[in-house]
């Protein structure tokens, strides 16, 4: 049987060619987001609708419960969220109880907000890491400044910042967006604030691993919004017209899957044709 047909050539193709094709399939969308069509989930649409329902001057809280291990999913959410909050002229109070959360917020969000014209202390502030979240959040229900010892991440006085005007206690917040990779996370805030009647407008931005439990809380009404995982982050980026890392990652994932499917189809079609040629050569 002649073995120089296209199917035989494809079956003997150098594996390195396949690796190169896969590399380009993944790298091209990462370098430039293509904005492939997404299926928008109702909870993501509702989350943005809640944020946009608040007028300019609203004081909003962002709970940066993040570290490097969950940054792939939560960092894009944080950046897109900070951008839309500033565009809506909401005053942004950034806090968190994970050890590196506020430090990462300063690294990730500070340059982004500054490039948009935000002024630290006037449009946003980073509170800095605090331990004992239950104690801090309970105290913040009564006296926000006292809860954070009147100091931000840079040891500047909160009481002298314009961004803090109107924020005497937690109930003065319009809404709170919590990055949720586990504990401390959104449940920490709903226990301290929602369960006590302090405020109910808590929006959950969770990792894919927390999506099931976060979804249950959203359905039960404990939270008023839900953005989950990298897919949710990509949807949120597109909805706020700031496609970035999450959209790139989803595009890369989609292109990678397409490449794998194409190789599988070619491989199976090739295998069937080679078997057919072998049977014909044997006179079967």
MIDOSE-1310 file (N, C-alpha, C; in nm, 2 decimals, decimal comma, always signed):
residues 284
xxxx	+0,08/-0,12/+0,00/+0,00/+0,00/+0,00/+0,09/+0,13/+0,00; +0,05/+0,22/-0,09/+0,13/+0,34/-0,09/+0,10/+0,43/+0,03; +0,21/+0,47/+0,09/+0,20/+0,54/+0,22/+0,25/+0,69/+0,21; +0,23/+0,75/+0,10/+0,26/+0,89/+0,08/+0,14/+0,97/+0,06
xxxx	+0,02/+0,92/+0,10/-0,10/+1,00/+0,09/-0,09/+1,11/+0,19; -0,18/+1,21/+0,17/-0,19/+1,32/+0,27/-0,22/+1,27/+0,41; -0,30/+1,16/+0,42/-0,33/+1,12/+0,56/-0,21/+1,05/+0,62; -0,13/+0,98/+0,55/-0,01/+0,93/+0,61/+0,09/+1,04/+0,65
xxxx	+0,10/+1,14/+0,56/+0,19/+1,25/+0,59/+0,14/+1,33/+0,72; +0,01/+1,34/+0,73/-0,04/+1,41/+0,85/-0,02/+1,32/+0,98; -0,03/+1,19/+0,96/-0,01/+1,11/+1,08/+0,14/+1,11/+1,13; +0,23/+1,15/+1,04/+0,37/+1,15/+1,07/+0,42/+1,29/+1,09
xxxx	+0,33/+1,38/+1,10/+0,37/+1,52/+1,12/+0,46/+1,54/+1,24; +0,56/+1,63/+1,23/+0,64/+1,66/+1,35/+0,56/+1,72/+1,46; +0,57/+1,67/+1,58/+0,49/+1,72/+1,70/+0,52/+1,86/+1,72; +0,64/+1,91/+1,69/+0,68/+2,05/+1,72/+0,59/+2,14/+1,64
xxxx	+0,54/+2,10/+1,52/+0,45/+2,19/+1,45/+0,32/+2,21/+1,52; +0,27/+2,10/+1,58/+0,15/+2,11/+1,66/+0,17/+2,20/+1,78; +0,28/+2,19/+1,84/+0,31/+2,28/+1,96/+0,31/+2,42/+1,92; +0,37/+2,45/+1,80/+0,38/+2,59/+1,75/+0,24/+2,64/+1,72
xxxx	+0,16/+2,56/+1,66/+0,02/+2,60/+1,62/-0,06/+2,63/+1,75; -0,04/+2,55/+1,85/-0,11/+2,57/+1,98/-0,06/+2,70/+2,05; +0,07/+2,72/+2,04/+0,13/+2,84/+2,10/+0,07/+2,97/+2,03; +0,06/+2,97/+1,90/+0,00/+3,09/+1,84/-0,14/+3,10/+1,87
xxxx	-0,21/+2,99/+1,88/-0,36/+2,99/+1,91/-0,38/+3,06/+2,04; -0,29/+3,03/+2,14/-0,31/+3,09/+2,27/-0,25/+3,23/+2,28; -0,14/+3,25/+2,22/-0,07/+3,38/+2,23/-0,13/+3,50/+2,16; -0,19/+3,47/+2,05/-0,25/+3,59/+1,97/-0,36/+3,66/+2,05
xxxx	-0,45/+3,58/+2,11/-0,56/+3,65/+2,19/-0,50/+3,72/+2,31; -0,40/+3,66/+2,37/-0,34/+3,72/+2,49/-0,27/+3,85/+2,46; -0,21/+3,86/+2,34/-0,15/+3,99/+2,30/-0,25/+4,10/+2,26; -0,36/+4,05/+2,20/-0,47/+4,15/+2,16/-0,60/+4,08/+2,19
xxxx	-0,68/+4,14/+2,28/-0,81/+4,08/+2,30/-0,90/+4,09/+2,18; -0,96/+3,98/+2,14/-1,05/+3,98/+2,02/-1,19/+4,00/+2,06; -1,23/+3,99/+2,18/-1,37/+4,02/+2,22/-1,47/+3,92/+2,16; -1,43/+3,79/+2,16/-1,52/+3,69/+2,11/-1,65/+3,69/+2,18
xxxx	-1,76/+3,66/+2,12/-1,89/+3,66/+2,18/-1,90/+3,58/+2,31; -1,96/+3,64/+2,41/-1,98/+3,58/+2,54/-2,13/+3,56/+2,57; -2,16/+3,46/+2,65/-2,29/+3,44/+2,70/-2,30/+3,52/+2,83; -2,38/+3,63/+2,83/-2,38/+3,71/+2,95/-2,48/+3,65/+3,05
xxxx	-2,43/+3,63/+3,17/-2,52/+3,58/+3,28/-2,60/+3,69/+3,34; -2,72/+3,66/+3,38/-2,81/+3,76/+3,44/-2,75/+3,82/+3,57; -2,68/+3,74/+3,65/-2,63/+3,80/+3,77/-2,52/+3,90/+3,75; -2,44/+3,88/+3,64/-2,34/+3,98/+3,61/-2,40/+4,11/+3,56
xxxx	-2,50/+4,10/+3,47/-2,57/+4,21/+3,43/-2,64/+4,29/+3,54; -2,70/+4,21/+3,63/-2,76/+4,27/+3,75/-2,66/+4,34/+3,84; -2,54/+4,29/+3,85/-2,44/+4,34/+3,94/-2,40/+4,48/+3,89; -2,38/+4,49/+3,76/-2,34/+4,62/+3,70/-2,46/+4,72/+3,71
xxxx	-2,58/+4,67/+3,70/-2,70/+4,75/+3,71/-2,71/+4,81/+3,85; -2,68/+4,73/+3,95/-2,68/+4,78/+4,09/-2,58/+4,90/+4,10; -2,46/+4,87/+4,06/-2,35/+4,97/+4,07/-2,39/+5,10/+4,00; -2,45/+5,09/+3,88/-2,49/+5,21/+3,80/-2,61/+5,28/+3,86
xxxx	-2,68/+5,21/+3,95/-2,80/+5,27/+4,00/-2,77/+5,38/+4,11; -2,65/+5,38/+4,15/-2,61/+5,48/+4,26/-2,56/+5,61/+4,20; -2,60/+5,72/+4,25/-2,56/+5,85/+4,19/-2,41/+5,89/+4,22; -2,36/+5,99/+4,15/-2,23/+6,04/+4,17/-2,22/+6,08/+4,32
xxxx	-2,10/+6,06/+4,37/-2,08/+6,10/+4,51/-2,10/+5,98/+4,61; -2,16/+5,87/+4,56/-2,18/+5,76/+4,65/-2,05/+5,70/+4,70; -2,05/+5,67/+4,83/-1,93/+5,61/+4,89/-1,95/+5,46/+4,88; -1,85/+5,40/+4,82/-1,85/+5,25/+4,79/-1,73/+5,19/+4,85
xxxx	-1,74/+5,07/+4,90/-1,63/+4,99/+4,96/-1,59/+4,88/+4,87; -1,46/+4,85/+4,85/-1,41/+4,74/+4,78/-1,33/+4,66/+4,87; -1,37/+4,54/+4,90/-1,30/+4,44/+4,99/-1,20/+4,36/+4,91; -1,08/+4,39/+4,92/-0,98/+4,32/+4,84/-0,92/+4,20/+4,91
xxxx	-1,00/+4,10/+4,92/-0,96/+3,98/+4,99/-0,89/+3,89/+4,89; -0,77/+3,93/+4,86/-0,69/+3,86/+4,75/-0,55/+3,83/+4,79; -0,49/+3,74/+4,72/-0,34/+3,72/+4,72/-0,30/+3,67/+4,59; -0,17/+3,65/+4,57/-0,12/+3,61/+4,44/-0,18/+3,49/+4,38
xxxx	-0,21/+3,39/+4,47/-0,27/+3,26/+4,43/-0,40/+3,27/+4,35; -0,48/+3,37/+4,39/-0,61/+3,39/+4,32/-0,62/+3,51/+4,23; -0,50/+3,57/+4,20/-0,50/+3,69/+4,13/-0,54/+3,68/+3,98; -0,53/+3,56/+3,92/-0,56/+3,54/+3,78/-0,71/+3,57/+3,76
xxxx	-0,79/+3,53/+3,86/-0,94/+3,55/+3,85/-0,98/+3,69/+3,91; -0,93/+3,72/+4,02/-0,98/+3,84/+4,09/-0,91/+3,97/+4,05; -0,79/+3,97/+4,00/-0,73/+4,10/+3,96/-0,81/+4,16/+3,85; -0,85/+4,09/+3,74/-0,92/+4,16/+3,63/-1,05/+4,22/+3,69
xxxx	-1,12/+4,15/+3,78/-1,24/+4,20/+3,84/-1,22/+4,33/+3,91; -1,11/+4,33/+3,99/-1,08/+4,45/+4,07/-1,05/+4,57/+3,98; -0,97/+4,55/+3,87/-0,94/+4,66/+3,79/-1,06/+4,71/+3,71; -1,14/+4,62/+3,65/-1,26/+4,67/+3,58/-1,36/+4,74/+3,68
xxxx	-1,37/+4,69/+3,80/-1,46/+4,74/+3,90/-1,41/+4,88/+3,94; -1,28/+4,90/+3,96/-1,23/+5,03/+4,00/-1,25/+5,13/+3,89; -1,23/+5,09/+3,77/-1,25/+5,18/+3,65/-1,40/+5,23/+3,65; -1,49/+5,14/+3,66/-1,63/+5,18/+3,64/-1,68/+5,26/+3,76
xxxx	-1,63/+5,23/+3,88/-1,66/+5,31/+4,00/-1,61/+5,45/+3,99; -1,49/+5,47/+3,94/-1,44/+5,60/+3,92/-1,51/+5,68/+3,81; -1,54/+5,61/+3,70/-1,62/+5,67/+3,59/-1,75/+5,72/+3,64; -1,81/+5,65/+3,73/-1,95/+5,69/+3,79/-1,93/+5,79/+3,90
xxxx	-1,81/+5,83/+3,93/-1,78/+5,93/+4,03/-1,82/+5,89/+4,17; -1,80/+5,76/+4,19/-1,82/+5,71/+4,33/-1,69/+5,72/+4,40; -1,70/+5,75/+4,53/-1,58/+5,75/+4,62/-1,55/+5,61/+4,66; -1,42/+5,57/+4,64/-1,38/+5,43/+4,66/-1,30/+5,41/+4,78
xxxx	-1,35/+5,33/+4,87/-1,28/+5,29/+5,00/-1,24/+5,15/+4,98; -1,10/+5,13/+4,98/-1,05/+5,00/+4,96/-0,99/+4,94/+5,09; -1,04/+4,82/+5,13/-0,99/+4,76/+5,25/-0,97/+4,61/+5,22; -0,94/+4,54/+5,33/-0,92/+4,39/+5,31/-0,85/+4,33/+5,43
xxxx	-0,88/+4,20/+5,45/-0,82/+4,13/+5,57/-0,73/+4,02/+5,53; -0,71/+3,99/+5,40/-0,60/+3,90/+5,36/-0,47/+3,98/+5,37; -0,37/+3,91/+5,41/-0,24/+3,98/+5,44/-0,19/+4,07/+5,33; -0,19/+4,02/+5,21/-0,14/+4,10/+5,10/-0,24/+4,17/+5,02
xxxx	-0,37/+4,16/+5,06/-0,48/+4,22/+4,98/-0,46/+4,37/+4,95; -0,44/+4,45/+5,06/-0,43/+4,60/+5,03/-0,30/+4,64/+4,96; -0,19/+4,56/+4,99/-0,07/+4,59/+4,92/-0,08/+4,56/+4,77; -0,15/+4,45/+4,74/-0,17/+4,42/+4,60/-0,27/+4,52/+4,53
xxxx	-0,37/+4,57/+4,61/-0,46/+4,67/+4,56/-0,38/+4,80/+4,53; -0,28/+4,83/+4,61/-0,20/+4,95/+4,58/-0,12/+4,93/+4,45; -0,07/+4,81/+4,43/+0,01/+4,78/+4,31/-0,08/+4,78/+4,19; -0,19/+4,71/+4,20/-0,28/+4,69/+4,08/-0,37/+4,81/+4,05
xxxx	-0,43/+4,86/+4,15/-0,53/+4,97/+4,13/-0,48/+5,11/+4,13; -0,38/+5,13/+4,22/-0,32/+5,27/+4,22/-0,28/+5,33/+4,09; -0,20/+5,26/+4,01/-0,16/+5,31/+3,88/-0,27/+5,33/+3,78; -0,37/+5,24/+3,79/-0,49/+5,24/+3,70/-0,57/+5,37/+3,73
xxxx	-0,60/+5,39/+3,86/-0,68/+5,50/+3,90/-0,61/+5,63/+3,88; -0,48/+5,63/+3,91/-0,40/+5,76/+3,89/-0,40/+5,79/+3,74; -0,39/+5,69/+3,65/-0,38/+5,72/+3,51/-0,52/+5,78/+3,46; -0,63/+5,75/+3,53/-0,76/+5,80/+3,49/-0,78/+5,94/+3,55
xxxx	-0,69/+5,99/+3,63/-0,71/+6,12/+3,69/-0,75/+6,12/+3,83; -0,76/+6,00/+3,89/-0,80/+6,00/+4,03/-0,70/+6,05/+4,12; -0,74/+6,11/+4,23/-0,64/+6,17/+4,33/-0,66/+6,09/+4,46; -0,55/+6,04/+4,51/-0,55/+5,96/+4,63/-0,59/+6,06/+4,75
xxxx	-0,69/+6,01/+4,83/-0,74/+6,09/+4,94/-0,86/+6,17/+4,91; -0,88/+6,19/+4,77/-0,99/+6,27/+4,73/-1,10/+6,17/+4,66; -1,05/+6,09/+4,57/-1,13/+6,00/+4,50/-1,13/+5,85/+4,55; -1,02/+5,82/+4,61/-1,00/+5,68/+4,66/-0,90/+5,68/+4,78
xxxx	-0,91/+5,57/+4,86/-0,82/+5,56/+4,97/-0,80/+5,41/+4,99; -0,68/+5,37/+5,03/-0,66/+5,23/+5,07/-0,63/+5,22/+5,22; -0,72/+5,15/+5,28/-0,71/+5,14/+5,43/-0,59/+5,07/+5,49; -0,55/+4,97/+5,41/-0,44/+4,89/+5,47/-0,49/+4,76/+5,54
xxxx	-0,40/+4,66/+5,55/-0,44/+4,54/+5,61/-0,47/+4,55/+5,76; -0,57/+4,48/+5,80/-0,61/+4,48/+5,94/-0,64/+4,33/+5,97; -0,60/+4,29/+6,09/-0,64/+4,15/+6,14/-0,77/+4,16/+6,21; -0,82/+4,05/+6,26/-0,95/+4,05/+6,34/-1,06/+4,11/+6,26
xxxx	-1,10/+4,06/+6,14/-1,21/+4,12/+6,06/-1,34/+4,13/+6,14; -1,38/+4,04/+6,22/-1,50/+4,05/+6,29/-1,51/+4,17/+6,38; -1,40/+4,20/+6,45/-1,39/+4,31/+6,54/-1,39/+4,44/+6,46; -1,32/+4,45/+6,35/-1,31/+4,57/+6,27/-1,45/+4,60/+6,21
xxxx	-1,51/+4,50/+6,15/-1,64/+4,52/+6,08/-1,75/+4,56/+6,18; -1,74/+4,50/+6,30/-1,84/+4,53/+6,40/-1,82/+4,67/+6,45; -1,70/+4,71/+6,47/-1,67/+4,85/+6,51/-1,71/+4,95/+6,41; -1,69/+4,91/+6,28/-1,72/+5,00/+6,17/-1,87/+5,03/+6,16
xxxx	-1,95/+4,94/+6,21/-2,09/+4,97/+6,21/-2,13/+5,09/+6,29; -2,04/+5,12/+6,39/-2,07/+5,23/+6,48/-1,98/+5,35/+6,45; -1,85/+5,32/+6,43/-1,76/+5,43/+6,40/-1,65/+5,39/+6,31; -1,66/+5,43/+6,18/-1,56/+5,38/+6,08/-1,42/+5,43/+6,11
xxxx	-1,40/+5,55/+6,14/-1,27/+5,61/+6,17/-1,20/+5,54/+6,28; -1,28/+5,51/+6,39/-1,22/+5,44/+6,51/-1,19/+5,30/+6,47; -1,27/+5,24/+6,39/-1,24/+5,10/+6,35/-1,11/+5,08/+6,29; -1,07/+5,18/+6,21/-0,94/+5,18/+6,14/-0,83/+5,27/+6,20
xxxx	-0,86/+5,30/+6,33/-0,76/+5,38/+6,40/-0,72/+5,51/+6,33; -0,81/+5,56/+6,25/-0,78/+5,69/+6,18/-0,65/+5,69/+6,10; -0,62/+5,57/+6,04/-0,50/+5,56/+5,96/-0,52/+5,48/+5,84; -0,46/+5,52/+5,73/-0,47/+5,44/+5,60/-0,34/+5,36/+5,59
xxxx	-0,32/+5,30/+5,47/-0,21/+5,21/+5,44/-0,07/+5,29/+5,46; -0,08/+5,42/+5,43/+0,04/+5,50/+5,44/+0,06/+5,57/+5,57; -0,02/+5,54/+5,67/-0,02/+5,60/+5,80/-0,07/+5,74/+5,80; -0,15/+5,78/+5,69/-0,21/+5,91/+5,69/-0,34/+5,91/+5,76
xxxx	-0,38/+6,03/+5,81/-0,51/+6,04/+5,88/-0,63/+6,03/+5,79; -0,72/+5,93/+5,82/-0,84/+5,92/+5,74/-0,93/+6,04/+5,76; -0,94/+6,09/+5,88/-1,03/+6,19/+5,91/-1,00/+6,32/+5,84; -0,88/+6,34/+5,78/-0,85/+6,46/+5,71/-0,86/+6,44/+5,55
xxxx	-0,91/+6,33/+5,51/-0,92/+6,30/+5,37/-1,06/+6,34/+5,32; -1,07/+6,40/+5,20/-1,20/+6,44/+5,14/-1,28/+6,32/+5,11; -1,21/+6,21/+5,07/-1,29/+6,09/+5,03/-1,37/+6,03/+5,14; -1,33/+6,06/+5,27/-1,40/+6,00/+5,38/-1,52/+6,09/+5,43
xxxx	-1,54/+6,20/+5,37/-1,65/+6,29/+5,41/-1,78/+6,22/+5,39; -1,86/+6,21/+5,49/-1,99/+6,14/+5,48/-1,99/+6,00/+5,52; -1,87/+5,94/+5,55/-1,86/+5,81/+5,60/-1,83/+5,80/+5,75; -1,93/+5,80/+5,83/-1,91/+5,79/+5,97/-1,93/+5,65/+6,02
xxxx	-2,01/+5,57/+5,95/-2,03/+5,43/+5,99/-2,06/+5,35/+5,87; -2,06/+5,22/+5,88/-2,08/+5,13/+5,76/-2,21/+5,15/+5,69; -2,31/+5,19/+5,76/-2,44/+5,21/+5,69/-2,44/+5,33/+5,60; -2,34/+5,41/+5,60/-2,32/+5,53/+5,51/-2,27/+5,48/+5,37
xxxx	-2,23/+5,36/+5,36/-2,19/+5,31/+5,23/-2,31/+5,29/+5,14; -2,29/+5,32/+5,01/-2,40/+5,29/+4,92/-2,40/+5,14/+4,89; -2,28/+5,08/+4,86/-2,27/+4,94/+4,84/-2,13/+4,89/+4,87; -2,11/+4,76/+4,87/-1,98/+4,70/+4,90/-1,96/+4,59/+4,80
xxxx	-1,84/+4,59/+4,74/-1,80/+4,49/+4,64/-1,69/+4,41/+4,71; -1,71/+4,28/+4,73/-1,62/+4,20/+4,80/-1,56/+4,09/+4,71; -1,42/+4,09/+4,70/-1,35/+3,99/+4,63/-1,35/+3,87/+4,72; -1,39/+3,75/+4,67/-1,43/+3,64/+4,75/-1,36/+3,51/+4,71
xxxx	-1,24/+3,48/+4,77/-1,17/+3,36/+4,73/-1,19/+3,25/+4,84; -1,25/+3,29/+4,95/-1,27/+3,19/+5,06/-1,30/+3,27/+5,19; -1,22/+3,25/+5,29/-1,24/+3,31/+5,42/-1,11/+3,38/+5,47; -1,11/+3,51/+5,50/-1,23/+3,60/+5,50/-1,27/+3,62/+5,36
xxxx	-1,40/+3,65/+5,34/-1,46/+3,67/+5,21/-1,59/+3,74/+5,23; -1,68/+3,72/+5,13/-1,81/+3,78/+5,13/-1,89/+3,74/+5,25; -1,88/+3,62/+5,30/-1,96/+3,57/+5,41/-1,92/+3,65/+5,54; -1,80/+3,69/+5,55/-1,75/+3,77/+5,66/-1,83/+3,90/+5,67
xxxx	-1,85/+3,96/+5,56/-1,92/+4,09/+5,55/-2,07/+4,07/+5,57; -2,13/+3,97/+5,51/-2,27/+3,95/+5,52/-2,31/+3,92/+5,67; -2,22/+3,85/+5,73/-2,25/+3,81/+5,87/-2,24/+3,94/+5,96; -2,14/+4,02/+5,93/-2,12/+4,15/+6,01/-2,22/+4,26/+5,98
xxxx	-2,26/+4,27/+5,85/-2,34/+4,38/+5,81/-2,48/+4,35/+5,77; -2,49/+4,25/+5,68/-2,63/+4,21/+5,63/-2,71/+4,15/+5,74; -2,66/+4,06/+5,81/-2,73/+3,99/+5,92/-2,77/+4,09/+6,03; -2,70/+4,19/+6,05/-2,73/+4,29/+6,16/-2,81/+4,41/+6,11
xxxx	-2,85/+4,41/+5,98/-2,93/+4,51/+5,93/-2,85/+4,64/+5,90; -2,72/+4,63/+5,90/-2,64/+4,75/+5,88/-2,65/+4,80/+5,73; -2,63/+4,71/+5,64/-2,64/+4,73/+5,50/-2,66/+4,60/+5,42; -2,74/+4,61/+5,32/-2,77/+4,48/+5,24/-2,72/+4,48/+5,10
xxxx	-2,66/+4,60/+5,06/-2,62/+4,61/+4,92/-2,47/+4,56/+4,91; -2,45/+4,42/+4,92/-2,32/+4,36/+4,91/-2,32/+4,28/+4,78; -2,21/+4,30/+4,70/-2,20/+4,24/+4,57/-2,08/+4,14/+4,58; -2,10/+4,02/+4,53/-2,00/+3,92/+4,55/-1,92/+3,90/+4,42
xxxx	-1,79/+3,92/+4,43/-1,70/+3,89/+4,31/-1,61/+3,77/+4,35; -1,64/+3,65/+4,31/-1,58/+3,53/+4,37/-1,49/+3,46/+4,26; -1,41/+3,37/+4,32/-1,33/+3,28/+4,23/-1,43/+3,17/+4,19; -1,39/+3,09/+4,08/-1,47/+2,98/+4,03/-1,49/+2,88/+4,14
xxxx	-1,39/+2,86/+4,23/-1,41/+2,76/+4,34/-1,51/+2,80/+4,44; -1,54/+2,93/+4,45/-1,64/+2,97/+4,55/-1,78/+3,00/+4,48; -1,79/+2,97/+4,35/-1,91/+3,01/+4,27/-2,04/+2,94/+4,32; -2,03/+2,81/+4,36/-2,15/+2,74/+4,40/-2,21/+2,80/+4,53
xxxx	-2,12/+2,81/+4,63/-2,17/+2,87/+4,76/-2,21/+3,02/+4,74; -2,14/+3,09/+4,66/-2,17/+3,23/+4,63/-2,30/+3,24/+4,56; -2,33/+3,15/+4,47/-2,45/+3,15/+4,40/-2,57/+3,12/+4,49; -2,55/+3,03/+4,58/-2,66/+3,00/+4,68/-2,69/+3,12/+4,76
xxxx	-2,59/+3,20/+4,81/-2,61/+3,32/+4,88/-2,68/+3,43/+4,80; -2,65/+3,43/+4,67/-2,71/+3,53/+4,58/-2,86/+3,50/+4,56; -2,88/+3,37/+4,54/-3,02/+3,32/+4,52/-3,11/+3,35/+4,65; -3,04/+3,34/+4,76/-3,11/+3,35/+4,89/-3,13/+3,50/+4,93
xxxx	-3,07/+3,59/+4,85/-3,08/+3,73/+4,87/-2,98/+3,79/+4,97; -2,88/+3,71/+5,01/-2,78/+3,76/+5,10/-2,69/+3,86/+5,03; -2,67/+3,84/+4,90/-2,59/+3,94/+4,82/-2,68/+3,98/+4,71; -2,65/+4,10/+4,65/-2,73/+4,16/+4,55/-2,67/+4,16/+4,41
xxxx	-2,56/+4,09/+4,40/-2,49/+4,08/+4,28/-2,39/+3,97/+4,28; -2,35/+3,91/+4,16/-2,25/+3,80/+4,16/-2,18/+3,80/+4,03; -2,05/+3,81/+4,04/-1,96/+3,79/+3,93/-1,86/+3,68/+3,97; -1,86/+3,57/+3,89/-1,79/+3,45/+3,93/-1,69/+3,40/+3,83
xxxx	-1,56/+3,38/+3,88/-1,46/+3,32/+3,80/-1,41/+3,41/+3,68; -1,32/+3,35/+3,60/-1,26/+3,43/+3,49/-1,36/+3,46/+3,38; -1,46/+3,37/+3,36/-1,56/+3,39/+3,27/-1,65/+3,51/+3,31; -1,68/+3,52/+3,44/-1,76/+3,63/+3,49/-1,68/+3,76/+3,48
xxxx	-1,55/+3,75/+3,51/-1,47/+3,87/+3,50/-1,46/+3,92/+3,35; -1,46/+3,83/+3,25/-1,46/+3,87/+3,11/-1,59/+3,94/+3,08; -1,70/+3,88/+3,12/-1,83/+3,94/+3,10/-1,83/+4,08/+3,16; -1,78/+4,10/+3,28/-1,79/+4,23/+3,34/-1,70/+4,33/+3,27
xxxx	-1,58/+4,29/+3,23/-1,50/+4,38/+3,15/-1,57/+4,43/+3,02; -1,63/+4,34/+2,95/-1,70/+4,38/+2,83/-1,82/+4,47/+2,86; -1,89/+4,44/+2,96/-2,01/+4,52/+3,00/-1,97/+4,67/+3,04; -1,85/+4,68/+3,10/-1,81/+4,82/+3,14/-1,72/+4,88/+3,03
xxxx	-1,71/+4,81/+2,92/-1,63/+4,86/+2,80/-1,48/+4,88/+2,83; -1,43/+4,79/+2,91/-1,29/+4,79/+2,94/-1,23/+4,65/+2,93; -1,23/+4,59/+2,80/-1,18/+4,45/+2,78/-1,03/+4,45/+2,81; -0,99/+4,35/+2,89/-0,85/+4,35/+2,93/-0,81/+4,20/+2,95
xxxx	-0,75/+4,17/+3,07/-0,68/+4,05/+3,09/-0,78/+3,93/+3,09; -0,90/+3,95/+3,15/-1,00/+3,84/+3,15/-1,05/+3,80/+3,01; -1,08/+3,91/+2,93/-1,12/+3,88/+2,79/-1,01/+3,81/+2,71; -0,89/+3,86/+2,73/-0,77/+3,79/+2,66/-0,77/+3,65/+2,70
xxxx	-0,78/+3,62/+2,83/-0,77/+3,48/+2,88/-0,88/+3,39/+2,83; -1,00/+3,45/+2,82/-1,11/+3,37/+2,77/-1,10/+3,35/+2,62; -1,05/+3,45/+2,55/-1,02/+3,43/+2,40/-0,91/+3,33/+2,38; -0,81/+3,33/+2,46/-0,70/+3,24/+2,44/-0,75/+3,09/+2,47
xxxx	-0,83/+3,08/+2,58/-0,89/+2,95/+2,61/-0,97/+2,90/+2,50; -1,06/+2,99/+2,44/-1,14/+2,95/+2,33/-1,06/+2,90/+2,21; -0,96/+2,98/+2,17/-0,88/+2,95/+2,06/-0,80/+2,82/+2,08; -0,75/+2,80/+2,20/-0,69/+2,67/+2,24/-0,78/+2,55/+2,22
xxxx	-0,90/+2,57/+2,27/-1,00/+2,46/+2,25/-1,03/+2,43/+2,11; -1,04/+2,54/+2,03/-1,07/+2,52/+1,88/-0,95/+2,44/+1,82; -0,83/+2,48/+1,85/-0,71/+2,41/+1,79/-0,71/+2,26/+1,83; -0,74/+2,23/+1,96/-0,75/+2,09/+2,00/-0,86/+2,02/+1,93
xxxx	-0,97/+2,08/+1,91/-1,09/+2,01/+1,84/-1,05/+1,99/+1,69; -0,99/+2,09/+1,63/-0,95/+2,07/+1,49/-0,85/+1,95/+1,48; -0,75/+1,95/+1,57/-0,65/+1,84/+1,56/-0,72/+1,70/+1,58; -0,82/+1,70/+1,67/-0,89/+1,57/+1,70/-0,97/+1,53/+1,58
xxxx	-1,03/+1,62/+1,51/-1,11/+1,59/+1,39/-1,02/+1,54/+1,28; -0,91/+1,61/+1,26/-0,82/+1,57/+1,15/-0,76/+1,43/+1,18; -0,72/+1,42/+1,31/-0,66/+1,29/+1,35/-0,75/+1,17/+1,33; -0,88/+1,19/+1,37/-0,98/+1,08/+1,36/-1,01/+1,05/+1,21
xxxx	-1,03/+1,16/+1,13/-1,06/+1,14/+0,99/-0,94/+1,07/+0,92; -0,82/+1,12/+0,96/-0,70/+1,05/+0,90/-0,69/+0,91/+0,94; -0,72/+0,87/+1,06/-0,71/+0,73/+1,10/-0,81/+0,65/+1,03; -0,93/+0,69/+1,01/-1,03/+0,62/+0,94/-1,00/+0,60/+0,79
xxxx	-0,94/+0,70/+0,73/-0,90/+0,69/+0,59/-0,78/+0,60/+0,57; -0,68/+0,60/+0,66/-0,57/+0,51/+0,65/-0,62/+0,36/+0,67; -0,71/+0,34/+0,76/-0,77/+0,20/+0,78/-0,84/+0,16/+0,65; -0,91/+0,26/+0,59/-0,98/+0,22/+0,47/-0,89/+0,19/+0,36
xxxx	-0,78/+0,26/+0,34/-0,68/+0,23/+0,24/-0,61/+0,10/+0,27; -0,59/+0,06/+0,39/-0,53/-0,07/+0,43/-0,62/-0,18/+0,39; -0,75/-0,16/+0,41/-0,85/-0,27/+0,37/-0,85/-0,28/+0,22; -0,85/-0,17/+0,15/-0,85/-0,18/+0,00/-0,73/-0,25/-0,05
xxxx	-0,61/-0,22/+0,02/-0,49/-0,28/-0,03/-0,49/-0,43/-0,01; -0,57/-0,48/+0,09/-0,58/-0,62/+0,12/-0,69/-0,69/+0,04; -0,76/-0,61/-0,04/-0,87/-0,66/-0,12/-1,00/-0,69/-0,04; -1,01/-0,63/+0,07/-1,13/-0,66/+0,16/-1,24/-0,57/+0,11
